[in-house]
Amino acid sequence: MSVYLICFRAPDGEKAHYKHAGHYIGFADRGETPQASVEARLREHRAGYGAALTRAAVDSGLDLVVSRIWEDGTKDDEWRLRCRSENPRLCPFCNPEAYHLAQGVGHD
């Protein structure tokens, strides 16, 4: 089980937003390893079987790039991170200091 952070990107690789959102935090429990679990969940998001936000982002032409994984993260960890409302600060693509934040989640 893992918590993951997706950063929305334009087709040219530049940072992008769907309306106000540039990131999405989710939970994955679909594979044997944390990486496999997140990759399986990302395929679902890209195919339109994820959250409404990721579906809308993909439909508008944005790419979903996993920027961070908290291995052994729980649904409670996902909820706590969402409530923090600081996804750009937690994203290493958007904030070089991101890895110093949210250290207590999973095995980060």
C-alpha positions, 0 to 999 in steps of 0.5 A: 500500500502506498500514497502517491503524488501526481504532478500535472504536466503539459504535453511538452513536459512543462508544469500545467494545471487543470483549472486550479489544480496542479497535483493529485494525492492518491492511495494505491493497493493494487500490486505486490510492491509499492512501485507496482501498486502505484503504476497500476493505479496510474494506468487506471487514472490515465484510462479514465478510471480514477478520480474525477480530477485526474480524468478531467486533467487527462481529458484536457490533454495533460499528462499525469506524472508520479512525482513522489511515493510514500511507501507503506502509506495508509488511507489515513496518511493520504487523508492527512496529506490532502488536508494539508492542502500543500501539494505543490510544496510536497512535489519535488518537481515543483519544490526542491526542498520537498523531500524534507517535508512529510517525512513521517508518512510511510518510509519516506 
